[in-house]
């Protein structure tokens, strides 16, 4: 018998959701509430042949959650709230405390909120939505799935920053990494597609979207990842700079009068593709501008590819070779030119893509003679969240899609 599991991804002004029938993973309904807190919030829901989109005031996350549950009932997607038998919540930051997904208790809630200083834009909203669901669905088991958990096993040499030790020991400043749920999902999906245990593979996963991170996965374990103490670190992104010379910041503070808040806004919201191109944070818009002759847009695309390539190269050295490269996320899954630019000139490591397969978005885009597999994998964090709910609430459940490749 199927178990109805809700997967929830709460942002600062959004609530993304999927209702899935498990263990099959069939999507019963999916959607999002955007622009929470504004009079023109947008609620979208798809279920079977039903597609709806409404614009209405949604004051806060409580109203968003209530709206979601009310619509599931009003559209007869579920007969009653008791039909929801488990809820999984994406939580941005698990710190050093959470190495795996966990059943949510009062003690777990307290710990998630204690970790809020490490993710002030994410964990408070995650915790708020969890509390709302616990109130509205009392007795329904709930699971917290942490973005950082997949990277919990990093070696000290991969997560320690070369700054005074007490900033780590007293304040927890270290590399944590993010996008873990996505990297975990796509690497297992790749292994299943190849019919090879993930434990036998050296994989680099490129999650490229408005936020971007790379992950070196050796024998099924994350051994390095590009995001760090915050999601700001690593490769160039839509509006984030990624890694830059840190001395730029005090220089701007002194010579341009920038406050810490202004510097943080610059790095996170005004940089990356947007900052270099001056056009947009969206790769598609920047690509279109470059094709029209905009030199800064073309430079932005070149910078993006080169920074991904540089990180890819360092992971290749760290793992002592590469068996498969994964592209996922909005850019990774859809931007033909980005994949081509990132893979250009890598024949010396045995990696060569077939441009026709790349243009058509084939599941595998390497040439017949390429020694490295190059895969396009559609990420599905919600399915991974639902699997963790089943794993922790139904001991008899065997997540065969995962276990067969672990």
Buried (B, 14 or more C-beta within 10 A) or exposed (E): EEBBBBBBBBBEBBBBBBBBBBBEBEBBBBBBBBBBBEEEBBBBBBBEEEEEEEEEEBEEBBBBBBBBBEBBEEBEBBEEEEEBBBBBBBBBBBBBBBBBBBEBEEEBBEBBBEBBEBBEEBBBBBBBBBBBBBEBBEEBBBBBBBBBBBBBEBEEEBBBEEEEEEEBEEEBBBBBBBBBBBBBBBBBBBBBBBEBBBEEBBBBBBBBBBBBBBBBBBEBBBBBBBBBBBBBBBBBBBBBBBBEEEEEBEEBBEEEEBEEEBBBBBBBBBBBBBBBBEBBBBBEBBBBBBEEEBEBBBBBBEBBBBBBBEBBEBBBEBBEEBBBBBBBBBBBBBBBBBBBBBBEEBBEBBBBBBBEBBEEBBEBBBBEEBBBBBBBBBBBBBBBBBBBBBBBBBEEBEBEBBEBBE
